[in-house]
Amino acid sequence: MITFLEGILEESWPGRLVVNVSGVGYEITVPVFGDEQFGQSGEKIRILTHHHIREQEQTLYGFPDDEARDLFRLLILHVSGIGPKMAMAVLSGMAASDFKESVVKGDATTLAKIRGLGKKTAERIILELGDKVGVKDAWRAQSARATLAPEAAAKNDALLALISLGYKQTDAQKAISQIPTDILKPDEMLRVALRLLQR
């Protein structure tokens, strides 16, 4: 899997970049953001990626940060009928924080305003992400992060990472609760939780 690329931005088009990595040009499909979200042509950039492989094609999808990539992966892995193109439309149509807020509030009307989504798909996203995957509570806690104690915020970050990796919230929560109290950083918590889940 290709998880990130670092190189010179050769071309930048709405929804598509070409990055020169040691003389090899990688075409990357990206959300349509404002100009220069990923940098300017000729600059060295680092872009997070998701390498999507199907029978007939391989596509690299690019993201400016972990939050956008995690949301993309949640959509394509946990919502029936949502593929990479639709997930990119979601990221192009709404900021990740606004999307999460709409899911937490159950606001299908706002989600349905994203081009190509529709009311039924918006309702399915809320049902499958919010109720089946159980990400609602973690997103609610993330939005209230300023009021969380540092340890609780770190645990919530680790929980969100586990959910984005495909674990059910109940299993992820159980693993997080077993982490020793002397482990305080989210990445360390994630490593310990993954070991616990693989037992």
MODELLER restraints for C-alpha pairs under 7 A, 6 or more apart:
rsr = mdl.restraints
at = mdl.atoms
rsr.add(forms.Gaussian(group=physical.xy_distance, feature=features.Distance(at['CA:1:A'], at['CA:51:A']), mean=5.89, stdev=0.5))
rsr.add(forms.Gaussian(group=physical.xy_distance, feature=features.Distance(at['CA:2:A'], at['CA:49:A']), mean=6.57, stdev=0.5))
rsr.add(forms.Gaussian(group=physical.xy_distance, feature=features.Distance(at['CA:2:A'], at['CA:50:A']), mean=6.73, stdev=0.5))
rsr.add(forms.Gaussian(group=physical.xy_distance, feature=features.Distance(at['CA:2:A'], at['CA:51:A']), mean=5.65, stdev=0.5))
rsr.add(forms.Gaussian(group=physical.xy_distance, feature=features.Distance(at['CA:3:A'], at['CA:48:A']), mean=6.01, stdev=0.5))
rsr.add(forms.Gaussian(group=physical.xy_distance, feature=features.Distance(at['CA:3:A'], at['CA:49:A']), mean=4.93, stdev=0.5))
rsr.add(forms.Gaussian(group=physical.xy_distance, feature=features.Distance(at['CA:3:A'], at['CA:50:A']), mean=5.99, stdev=0.5))
rsr.add(forms.Gaussian(group=physical.xy_distance, feature=features.Distance(at['CA:4:A'], at['CA:46:A']), mean=6.96, stdev=0.5))
rsr.add(forms.Gaussian(group=physical.xy_distance, feature=features.Distance(at['CA:4:A'], at['CA:47:A']), mean=5.52, stdev=0.5))
rsr.add(forms.Gaussian(group=physical.xy_distance, feature=features.Distance(at['CA:4:A'], at['CA:48:A']), mean=4.23, stdev=0.5))
rsr.add(forms.Gaussian(group=physical.xy_distance, feature=features.Distance(at['CA:4:A'], at['CA:49:A']), mean=4.91, stdev=0.5))
rsr.add(forms.Gaussian(group=physical.xy_distance, feature=features.Distance(at['CA:5:A'], at['CA:46:A']), mean=5.67, stdev=0.5))
rsr.add(forms.Gaussian(group=physical.xy_distance, feature=features.Distance(at['CA:5:A'], at['CA:47:A']), mean=5.43, stdev=0.5))
rsr.add(forms.Gaussian(group=physical.xy_distance, feature=features.Distance(at['CA:5:A'], at['CA:48:A']), mean=6.60, stdev=0.5))
rsr.add(forms.Gaussian(group=physical.xy_distance, feature=features.Distance(at['CA:6:A'], at['CA:21:A']), mean=6.41, stdev=0.5))
rsr.add(forms.Gaussian(group=physical.xy_distance, feature=features.Distance(at['CA:6:A'], at['CA:45:A']), mean=5.67, stdev=0.5))
rsr.add(forms.Gaussian(group=physical.xy_distance, feature=features.Distance(at['CA:6:A'], at['CA:46:A']), mean=4.30, stdev=0.5))
rsr.add(forms.Gaussian(group=physical.xy_distance, feature=features.Distance(at['CA:6:A'], at['CA:47:A']), mean=6.50, stdev=0.5))
rsr.add(forms.Gaussian(group=physical.xy_distance, feature=features.Distance(at['CA:7:A'], at['CA:19:A']), mean=5.93, stdev=0.5))
rsr.add(forms.Gaussian(group=physical.xy_distance, feature=features.Distance(at['CA:7:A'], at['CA:20:A']), mean=5.36, stdev=0.5))
rsr.add(forms.Gaussian(group=physical.xy_distance, feature=features.Distance(at['CA:7:A'], at['CA:21:A']), mean=4.58, stdev=0.5))
rsr.add(forms.Gaussian(group=physical.xy_distance, feature=features.Distance(at['CA:7:A'], at['CA:44:A']), mean=5.28, stdev=0.5))
rsr.add(forms.Gaussian(group=physical.xy_distance, feature=features.Distance(at['CA:7:A'], at['CA:45:A']), mean=5.65, stdev=0.5))
rsr.add(forms.Gaussian(group=physical.xy_distance, feature=features.Distance(at['CA:7:A'], at['CA:46:A']), mean=6.68, stdev=0.5))
rsr.add(forms.Gaussian(group=physical.xy_distance, feature=features.Distance(at['CA:8:A'], at['CA:19:A']), mean=5.52, stdev=0.5))
rsr.add(forms.Gaussian(group=physical.xy_distance, feature=features.Distance(at['CA:8:A'], at['CA:20:A']), mean=5.04, stdev=0.5))
rsr.add(forms.Gaussian(group=physical.xy_distance, feature=features.Distance(at['CA:8:A'], at['CA:21:A']), mean=6.69, stdev=0.5))
rsr.add(forms.Gaussian(group=physical.xy_distance, feature=features.Distance(at['CA:8:A'], at['CA:42:A']), mean=5.83, stdev=0.5))
rsr.add(forms.Gaussian(group=physical.xy_distance, feature=features.Distance(at['CA:8:A'], at['CA:43:A']), mean=5.47, stdev=0.5))
rsr.add(forms.Gaussian(group=physical.xy_distance, feature=features.Distance(at['CA:8:A'], at['CA:44:A']), mean=4.34, stdev=0.5))
rsr.add(forms.Gaussian(group=physical.xy_distance, feature=features.Distance(at['CA:8:A'], at['CA:45:A']), mean=6.05, stdev=0.5))
rsr.add(forms.Gaussian(group=physical.xy_distance, feature=features.Distance(at['CA:9:A'], at['CA:18:A']), mean=6.17, stdev=0.5))
rsr.add(forms.Gaussian(group=physical.xy_distance, feature=features.Distance(at['CA:9:A'], at['CA:19:A']), mean=4.59, stdev=0.5))
rsr.add(forms.Gaussian(group=physical.xy_distance, feature=features.Distance(at['CA:9:A'], at['CA:20:A']), mean=6.31, stdev=0.5))
rsr.add(forms.Gaussian(group=physical.xy_distance, feature=features.Distance(at['CA:9:A'], at['CA:40:A']), mean=6.87, stdev=0.5))
rsr.add(forms.Gaussian(group=physical.xy_distance, feature=features.Distance(at['CA:9:A'], at['CA:41:A']), mean=4.99, stdev=0.5))
rsr.add(forms.Gaussian(group=physical.xy_distance, feature=features.Distance(at['CA:9:A'], at['CA:42:A']), mean=5.44, stdev=0.5))
rsr.add(forms.Gaussian(group=physical.xy_distance, feature=features.Distance(at['CA:9:A'], at['CA:43:A']), mean=5.70, stdev=0.5))
rsr.add(forms.Gaussian(group=physical.xy_distance, feature=features.Distance(at['CA:9:A'], at['CA:44:A']), mean=6.25, stdev=0.5))
rsr.add(forms.Gaussian(group=physical.xy_distance, feature=features.Distance(at['CA:9:A'], at['CA:45:A']), mean=6.45, stdev=0.5))
rsr.add(forms.Gaussian(group=physical.xy_distance, feature=features.Distance(at['CA:10:A'], at['CA:18:A']), mean=5.46, stdev=0.5))
rsr.add(forms.Gaussian(group=physical.xy_distance, feature=features.Distance(at['CA:10:A'], at['CA:19:A']), mean=5.51, stdev=0.5))
rsr.add(forms.Gaussian(group=physical.xy_distance, feature=features.Distance(at['CA:10:A'], at['CA:20:A']), mean=6.20, stdev=0.5))
rsr.add(forms.Gaussian(group=physical.xy_distance, feature=features.Distance(at['CA:10:A'], at['CA:41:A']), mean=5.39, stdev=0.5))
rsr.add(forms.Gaussian(group=physical.xy_distance, feature=features.Distance(at['CA:10:A'], at['CA:42:A']), mean=5.97, stdev=0.5))
rsr.add(forms.Gaussian(group=physical.xy_distance, feature=features.Distance(at['CA:11:A'], at['CA:17:A']), mean=5.54, stdev=0.5))
rsr.add(forms.Gaussian(group=physical.xy_distance, feature=features.Distance(at['CA:11:A'], at['CA:18:A']), mean=4.95, stdev=0.5))
rsr.add(forms.Gaussian(group=physical.xy_distance, feature=features.Distance(at['CA:11:A'], at['CA:41:A']), mean=5.97, stdev=0.5))
rsr.add(forms.Gaussian(group=physical.xy_distance, feature=features.Distance(at['CA:12:A'], at['CA:18:A']), mean=6.62, stdev=0.5))
rsr.add(forms.Gaussian(group=physical.xy_distance, feature=features.Distance(at['CA:12:A'], at['CA:41:A']), mean=6.68, stdev=0.5))
rsr.add(forms.Gaussian(group=physical.xy_distance, feature=features.Distance(at['CA:14:A'], at['CA:32:A']), mean=5.58, stdev=0.5))
rsr.add(forms.Gaussian(group=physical.xy_distance, feature=features.Distance(at['CA:15:A'], at['CA:29:A']), mean=5.69, stdev=0.5))
rsr.add(forms.Gaussian(group=physical.xy_distance, feature=features.Distance(at['CA:15:A'], at['CA:30:A']), mean=4.79, stdev=0.5))
rsr.add(forms.Gaussian(group=physical.xy_distance, feature=features.Distance(at['CA:15:A'], at['CA:31:A']), mean=5.40, stdev=0.5))
rsr.add(forms.Gaussian(group=physical.xy_distance, feature=features.Distance(at['CA:15:A'], at['CA:32:A']), mean=4.85, stdev=0.5))
rsr.add(forms.Gaussian(group=physical.xy_distance, feature=features.Distance(at['CA:16:A'], at['CA:27:A']), mean=6.96, stdev=0.5))
rsr.add(forms.Gaussian(group=physical.xy_distance, feature=features.Distance(at['CA:16:A'], at['CA:28:A']), mean=5.64, stdev=0.5))
rsr.add(forms.Gaussian(group=physical.xy_distance, feature=features.Distance(at['CA:16:A'], at['CA:29:A']), mean=4.63, stdev=0.5))
rsr.add(forms.Gaussian(group=physical.xy_distance, feature=features.Distance(at['CA:16:A'], at['CA:30:A']), mean=5.51, stdev=0.5))
rsr.add(forms.Gaussian(group=physical.xy_distance, feature=features.Distance(at['CA:17:A'], at['CA:27:A']), mean=5.72, stdev=0.5))
rsr.add(forms.Gaussian(group=physical.xy_distance, feature=features.Distance(at['CA:17:A'], at['CA:28:A']), mean=5.17, stdev=0.5))
rsr.add(forms.Gaussian(group=physical.xy_distance, feature=features.Distance(at['CA:17:A'], at['CA:29:A']), mean=6.58, stdev=0.5))
rsr.add(forms.Gaussian(group=physical.xy_distance, feature=features.Distance(at['CA:18:A'], at['CA:25:A']), mean=6.05, stdev=0.5))
rsr.add(forms.Gaussian(group=physical.xy_distance, feature=features.Distance(at['CA:18:A'], at['CA:26:A']), mean=5.39, stdev=0.5))
rsr.add(forms.Gaussian(group=physical.xy_distance, feature=features.Distance(at['CA:18:A'], at['CA:27:A']), mean=4.50, stdev=0.5))
rsr.add(forms.Gaussian(group=physical.xy_distance, feature=features.Distance(at['CA:18:A'], at['CA:28:A']), mean=6.20, stdev=0.5))
rsr.add(forms.Gaussian(group=physical.xy_distance, feature=features.Distance(at['CA:19:A'], at['CA:25:A']), mean=5.45, stdev=0.5))
rsr.add(forms.Gaussian(group=physical.xy_distance, feature=features.Distance(at['CA:19:A'], at['CA:26:A']), mean=5.20, stdev=0.5))
rsr.add(forms.Gaussian(group=physical.xy_distance, feature=features.Distance(at['CA:19:A'], at['CA:27:A']), mean=6.63, stdev=0.5))
rsr.add(forms.Gaussian(group=physical.xy_distance, feature=features.Distance(at['CA:20:A'], at['CA:26:A']), mean=6.40, stdev=0.5))
rsr.add(forms.Gaussian(group=physical.xy_distance, feature=features.Distance(at['CA:28:A'], at['CA:60:A']), mean=5.02, stdev=0.5))
rsr.add(forms.Gaussian(group=physical.xy_distance, feature=features.Distance(at['CA:28:A'], at['CA:61:A']), mean=5.44, stdev=0.5))
rsr.add(forms.Gaussian(group=physical.xy_distance, feature=features.Distance(at['CA:28:A'], at['CA:62:A']), mean=5.86, stdev=0.5))
rsr.add(forms.Gaussian(group=physical.xy_distance, feature=features.Distance(at['CA:29:A'], at['CA:60:A']), mean=6.19, stdev=0.5))
rsr.add(forms.Gaussian(group=physical.xy_distance, feature=features.Distance(at['CA:29:A'], at['CA:61:A']), mean=4.72, stdev=0.5))
rsr.add(forms.Gaussian(group=physical.xy_distance, feature=features.Distance(at['CA:29:A'], at['CA:62:A']), mean=5.96, stdev=0.5))
rsr.add(forms.Gaussian(group=physical.xy_distance, feature=features.Distance(at['CA:30:A'], at['CA:61:A']), mean=5.75, stdev=0.5))
rsr.add(forms.Gaussian(group=physical.xy_distance, feature=features.Distance(at['CA:30:A'], at['CA:62:A']), mean=4.90, stdev=0.5))
rsr.add(forms.Gaussian(group=physical.xy_distance, feature=features.Distance(at['CA:30:A'], at['CA:63:A']), mean=6.38, stdev=0.5))
rsr.add(forms.Gaussian(group=physical.xy_distance, feature=features.Distance(at['CA:31:A'], at['CA:88:A']), mean=5.49, stdev=0.5))
rsr.add(forms.Gaussian(group=physical.xy_distance, feature=features.Distance(at['CA:31:A'], at['CA:91:A']), mean=5.85, stdev=0.5))
rsr.add(forms.Gaussian(group=physical.xy_distance, feature=features.Distance(at['CA:31:A'], at['CA:92:A']), mean=4.75, stdev=0.5))
rsr.add(forms.Gaussian(group=physical.xy_distance, feature=features.Distance(at['CA:32:A'], at['CA:92:A']), mean=4.88, stdev=0.5))
rsr.add(forms.Gaussian(group=physical.xy_distance, feature=features.Distance(at['CA:33:A'], at['CA:92:A']), mean=6.19, stdev=0.5))
rsr.add(forms.Gaussian(group=physical.xy_distance, feature=features.Distance(at['CA:38:A'], at['CA:64:A']), mean=6.58, stdev=0.5))
rsr.add(forms.Gaussian(group=physical.xy_distance, feature=features.Distance(at['CA:39:A'], at['CA:45:A']), mean=6.76, stdev=0.5))
rsr.add(forms.Gaussian(group=physical.xy_distance, feature=features.Distance(at['CA:47:A'], at['CA:62:A']), mean=6.19, stdev=0.5))
rsr.add(forms.Gaussian(group=physical.xy_distance, feature=features.Distance(at['CA:47:A'], at['CA:63:A']), mean=6.17, stdev=0.5))
rsr.add(forms.Gaussian(group=physical.xy_distance, feature=features.Distance(at['CA:47:A'], at['CA:64:A']), mean=6.09, stdev=0.5))
rsr.add(forms.Gaussian(group=physical.xy_distance, feature=features.Distance(at['CA:48:A'], at['CA:62:A']), mean=5.60, stdev=0.5))
rsr.add(forms.Gaussian(group=physical.xy_distance, feature=features.Distance(at['CA:48:A'], at['CA:63:A']), mean=5.20, stdev=0.5))
rsr.add(forms.Gaussian(group=physical.xy_distance, feature=features.Distance(at['CA:48:A'], at['CA:64:A']), mean=6.42, stdev=0.5))
rsr.add(forms.Gaussian(group=physical.xy_distance, feature=features.Distance(at['CA:48:A'], at['CA:65:A']), mean=6.64, stdev=0.5))
rsr.add(forms.Gaussian(group=physical.xy_distance, feature=features.Distance(at['CA:49:A'], at['CA:60:A']), mean=6.31, stdev=0.5))
rsr.add(forms.Gaussian(group=physical.xy_distance, feature=features.Distance(at['CA:49:A'], at['CA:61:A']), mean=5.37, stdev=0.5))
rsr.add(forms.Gaussian(group=physical.xy_distance, feature=features.Distance(at['CA:49:A'], at['CA:62:A']), mean=4.40, stdev=0.5))
rsr.add(forms.Gaussian(group=physical.xy_distance, feature=features.Distance(at['CA:49:A'], at['CA:63:A']), mean=6.12, stdev=0.5))
rsr.add(forms.Gaussian(group=physical.xy_distance, feature=features.Distance(at['CA:50:A'], at['CA:60:A']), mean=5.82, stdev=0.5))
rsr.add(forms.Gaussian(group=physical.xy_distance, feature=features.Distance(at['CA:50:A'], at['CA:61:A']), mean=5.15, stdev=0.5))
rsr.add(forms.Gaussian(group=physical.xy_distance, feature=features.Distance(at['CA:50:A'], at['CA:62:A']), mean=6.53, stdev=0.5))
rsr.add(forms.Gaussian(group=physical.xy_distance, feature=features.Distance(at['CA:51:A'], at['CA:59:A']), mean=6.01, stdev=0.5))
rsr.add(forms.Gaussian(group=physical.xy_distance, feature=features.Distance(at['CA:51:A'], at['CA:60:A']), mean=4.74, stdev=0.5))
rsr.add(forms.Gaussian(group=physical.xy_distance, feature=features.Distance(at['CA:51:A'], at['CA:61:A']), mean=6.49, stdev=0.5))
rsr.add(forms.Gaussian(group=physical.xy_distance, feature=features.Distance(at['CA:52:A'], at['CA:58:A']), mean=5.73, stdev=0.5))
rsr.add(forms.Gaussian(group=physical.xy_distance, feature=features.Distance(at['CA:52:A'], at['CA:59:A']), mean=5.20, stdev=0.5))
rsr.add(forms.Gaussian(group=physical.xy_distance, feature=features.Distance(at['CA:52:A'], at['CA:60:A']), mean=6.19, stdev=0.5))
rsr.add(forms.Gaussian(group=physical.xy_distance, feature=features.Distance(at['CA:53:A'], at['CA:59:A']), mean=6.52, stdev=0.5))
rsr.add(forms.Gaussian(group=physical.xy_distance, feature=features.Distance(at['CA:63:A'], at['CA:69:A']), mean=5.76, stdev=0.5))
rsr.add(forms.Gaussian(group=physical.xy_distance, feature=features.Distance(at['CA:68:A'], at['CA:96:A']), mean=6.22, stdev=0.5))
rsr.add(forms.Gaussian(group=physical.xy_distance, feature=features.Distance(at['CA:70:A'], at['CA:164:A']), mean=5.77, stdev=0.5))
rsr.add(forms.Gaussian(group=physical.xy_distance, feature=features.Distance(at['CA:72:A'], at['CA:87:A']), mean=5.63, stdev=0.5))
rsr.add(forms.Gaussian(group=physical.xy_distance, feature=features.Distance(at['CA:73:A'], at['CA:164:A']), mean=6.56, stdev=0.5))
rsr.add(forms.Gaussian(group=physical.xy_distance, feature=features.Distance(at['CA:74:A'], at['CA:164:A']), mean=5.50, stdev=0.5))
rsr.add(forms.Gaussian(group=physical.xy_distance, feature=features.Distance(at['CA:75:A'], at['CA:82:A']), mean=6.34, stdev=0.5))
rsr.add(forms.Gaussian(group=physical.xy_distance, feature=features.Distance(at['CA:75:A'], at['CA:87:A']), mean=6.14, stdev=0.5))
rsr.add(forms.Gaussian(group=physical.xy_distance, feature=features.Distance(at['CA:76:A'], at['CA:82:A']), mean=5.44, stdev=0.5))
rsr.add(forms.Gaussian(group=physical.xy_distance, feature=features.Distance(at['CA:76:A'], at['CA:83:A']), mean=5.18, stdev=0.5))
rsr.add(forms.Gaussian(group=physical.xy_distance, feature=features.Distance(at['CA:76:A'], at['CA:84:A']), mean=6.14, stdev=0.5))
rsr.add(forms.Gaussian(group=physical.xy_distance, feature=features.Distance(at['CA:76:A'], at['CA:87:A']), mean=6.66, stdev=0.5))
rsr.add(forms.Gaussian(group=physical.xy_distance, feature=features.Distance(at['CA:78:A'], at['CA:128:A']), mean=6.91, stdev=0.5))
rsr.add(forms.Gaussian(group=physical.xy_distance, feature=features.Distance(at['CA:78:A'], at['CA:129:A']), mean=6.83, stdev=0.5))
rsr.add(forms.Gaussian(group=physical.xy_distance, feature=features.Distance(at['CA:79:A'], at['CA:125:A']), mean=6.05, stdev=0.5))
rsr.add(forms.Gaussian(group=physical.xy_distance, feature=features.Distance(at['CA:79:A'], at['CA:128:A']), mean=5.84, stdev=0.5))
rsr.add(forms.Gaussian(group=physical.xy_distance, feature=features.Distance(at['CA:79:A'], at['CA:129:A']), mean=6.85, stdev=0.5))
rsr.add(forms.Gaussian(group=physical.xy_distance, feature=features.Distance(at['CA:89:A'], at['CA:115:A']), mean=6.96, stdev=0.5))
rsr.add(forms.Gaussian(group=physical.xy_distance, feature=features.Distance(at['CA:90:A'], at['CA:114:A']), mean=6.38, stdev=0.5))
rsr.add(forms.Gaussian(group=physical.xy_distance, feature=features.Distance(at['CA:93:A'], at['CA:114:A']), mean=5.22, stdev=0.5))
rsr.add(forms.Gaussian(group=physical.xy_distance, feature=features.Distance(at['CA:93:A'], at['CA:115:A']), mean=6.84, stdev=0.5))
rsr.add(forms.Gaussian(group=physical.xy_distance, feature=features.Distance(at['CA:100:A'], at['CA:139:A']), mean=6.57, stdev=0.5))
rsr.add(forms.Gaussian(group=physical.xy_distance, feature=features.Distance(at['CA:102:A'], at['CA:110:A']), mean=6.87, stdev=0.5))
rsr.add(forms.Gaussian(group=physical.xy_distance, feature=features.Distance(at['CA:102:A'], at['CA:111:A']), mean=6.80, stdev=0.5))
rsr.add(forms.Gaussian(group=physical.xy_distance, feature=features.Distance(at['CA:103:A'], at['CA:126:A']), mean=5.25, stdev=0.5))
rsr.add(forms.Gaussian(group=physical.xy_distance, feature=features.Distance(at['CA:103:A'], at['CA:130:A']), mean=6.64, stdev=0.5))
rsr.add(forms.Gaussian(group=physical.xy_distance, feature=features.Distance(at['CA:104:A'], at['CA:136:A']), mean=5.26, stdev=0.5))
rsr.add(forms.Gaussian(group=physical.xy_distance, feature=features.Distance(at['CA:104:A'], at['CA:140:A']), mean=6.52, stdev=0.5))
rsr.add(forms.Gaussian(group=physical.xy_distance, feature=features.Distance(at['CA:106:A'], at['CA:126:A']), mean=6.09, stdev=0.5))
rsr.add(forms.Gaussian(group=physical.xy_distance, feature=features.Distance(at['CA:108:A'], at['CA:119:A']), mean=6.43, stdev=0.5))
rsr.add(forms.Gaussian(group=physical.xy_distance, feature=features.Distance(at['CA:108:A'], at['CA:122:A']), mean=5.18, stdev=0.5))
rsr.add(forms.Gaussian(group=physical.xy_distance, feature=features.Distance(at['CA:108:A'], at['CA:123:A']), mean=5.48, stdev=0.5))
rsr.add(forms.Gaussian(group=physical.xy_distance, feature=features.Distance(at['CA:109:A'], at['CA:119:A']), mean=6.74, stdev=0.5))
rsr.add(forms.Gaussian(group=physical.xy_distance, feature=features.Distance(at['CA:111:A'], at['CA:122:A']), mean=5.57, stdev=0.5))
rsr.add(forms.Gaussian(group=physical.xy_distance, feature=features.Distance(at['CA:112:A'], at['CA:118:A']), mean=4.69, stdev=0.5))
rsr.add(forms.Gaussian(group=physical.xy_distance, feature=features.Distance(at['CA:112:A'], at['CA:119:A']), mean=4.89, stdev=0.5))
rsr.add(forms.Gaussian(group=physical.xy_distance, feature=features.Distance(at['CA:112:A'], at['CA:122:A']), mean=5.47, stdev=0.5))
rsr.add(forms.Gaussian(group=physical.xy_distance, feature=features.Distance(at['CA:129:A'], at['CA:135:A']), mean=6.05, stdev=0.5))
rsr.add(forms.Gaussian(group=physical.xy_distance, feature=features.Distance(at['CA:130:A'], at['CA:136:A']), mean=4.81, stdev=0.5))
rsr.add(forms.Gaussian(group=physical.xy_distance, feature=features.Distance(at['CA:133:A'], at['CA:168:A']), mean=5.95, stdev=0.5))
rsr.add(forms.Gaussian(group=physical.xy_distance, feature=features.Distance(at['CA:133:A'], at['CA:169:A']), mean=6.34, stdev=0.5))
rsr.add(forms.Gaussian(group=physical.xy_distance, feature=features.Distance(at['CA:134:A'], at['CA:169:A']), mean=5.63, stdev=0.5))
rsr.add(forms.Gaussian(group=physical.xy_distance, feature=features.Distance(at['CA:135:A'], at['CA:169:A']), mean=6.97, stdev=0.5))
rsr.add(forms.Gaussian(group=physical.xy_distance, feature=features.Distance(at['CA:138:A'], at['CA:156:A']), mean=6.28, stdev=0.5))
rsr.add(forms.Gaussian(group=physical.xy_distance, feature=features.Distance(at['CA:138:A'], at['CA:160:A']), mean=6.46, stdev=0.5))
rsr.add(forms.Gaussian(group=physical.xy_distance, feature=features.Distance(at['CA:145:A'], at['CA:153:A']), mean=6.25, stdev=0.5))
rsr.add(forms.Gaussian(group=physical.xy_distance, feature=features.Distance(at['CA:151:A'], at['CA:184:A']), mean=6.10, stdev=0.5))
rsr.add(forms.Gaussian(group=physical.xy_distance, feature=features.Distance(at['CA:154:A'], at['CA:184:A']), mean=6.90, stdev=0.5))
rsr.add(forms.Gaussian(group=physical.xy_distance, feature=features.Distance(at['CA:154:A'], at['CA:185:A']), mean=6.15, stdev=0.5))
rsr.add(forms.Gaussian(group=physical.xy_distance, feature=features.Distance(at['CA:154:A'], at['CA:186:A']), mean=4.76, stdev=0.5))
rsr.add(forms.Gaussian(group=physical.xy_distance, feature=features.Distance(at['CA:155:A'], at['CA:176:A']), mean=6.77, stdev=0.5))
rsr.add(forms.Gaussian(group=physical.xy_distance, feature=features.Distance(at['CA:155:A'], at['CA:186:A']), mean=6.33, stdev=0.5))
rsr.add(forms.Gaussian(group=physical.xy_distance, feature=features.Distance(at['CA:157:A'], at['CA:186:A']), mean=6.11, stdev=0.5))
rsr.add(forms.Gaussian(group=physical.xy_distance, feature=features.Distance(at['CA:158:A'], at['CA:186:A']), mean=5.23, stdev=0.5))
rsr.add(forms.Gaussian(group=physical.xy_distance, feature=features.Distance(at['CA:158:A'], at['CA:187:A']), mean=6.94, stdev=0.5))
rsr.add(forms.Gaussian(group=physical.xy_distance, feature=features.Distance(at['CA:158:A'], at['CA:189:A']), mean=6.24, stdev=0.5))
rsr.add(forms.Gaussian(group=physical.xy_distance, feature=features.Distance(at['CA:158:A'], at['CA:190:A']), mean=5.20, stdev=0.5))
rsr.add(forms.Gaussian(group=physical.xy_distance, feature=features.Distance(at['CA:159:A'], at['CA:172:A']), mean=6.11, stdev=0.5))
rsr.add(forms.Gaussian(group=physical.xy_distance, feature=features.Distance(at['CA:159:A'], at['CA:173:A']), mean=6.60, stdev=0.5))
rsr.add(forms.Gaussian(group=physical.xy_distance, feature=features.Distance(at['CA:159:A'], at['CA:176:A']), mean=6.97, stdev=0.5))
rsr.add(forms.Gaussian(group=physical.xy_distance, feature=features.Distance(at['CA:162:A'], at['CA:172:A']), mean=6.14, stdev=0.5))
rsr.add(forms.Gaussian(group=physical.xy_distance, feature=features.Distance(at['CA:163:A'], at['CA:169:A']), mean=6.18, stdev=0.5))
rsr.add(forms.Gaussian(group=physical.xy_distance, feature=features.Distance(at['CA:163:A'], at['CA:172:A']), mean=6.97, stdev=0.5))
rsr.add(forms.Gaussian(group=physical.xy_distance, feature=features.Distance(at['CA:175:A'], at['CA:193:A']), mean=5.18, stdev=0.5))
rsr.add(forms.Gaussian(group=physical.xy_distance, feature=features.Distance(at['CA:175:A'], at['CA:196:A']), mean=6.07, stdev=0.5))
rsr.add(forms.Gaussian(group=physical.xy_distance, feature=features.Distance(at['CA:175:A'], at['CA:197:A']), mean=6.42, stdev=0.5))
rsr.add(forms.Gaussian(group=physical.xy_distance, feature=features.Distance(at['CA:176:A'], at['CA:193:A']), mean=5.85, stdev=0.5))
rsr.add(forms.Gaussian(group=physical.xy_distance, feature=features.Distance(at['CA:179:A'], at['CA:189:A']), mean=6.75, stdev=0.5))
rsr.add(forms.Gaussian(group=physical.xy_distance, feature=features.Distance(at['CA:179:A'], at['CA:192:A']), mean=6.71, stdev=0.5))
rsr.add(forms.Gaussian(group=physical.xy_distance, feature=features.Distance(at['CA:179:A'], at['CA:193:A']), mean=6.80, stdev=0.5))
rsr.add(forms.Gaussian(group=physical.xy_distance, feature=features.Distance(at['CA:183:A'], at['CA:189:A']), mean=6.37, stdev=0.5))
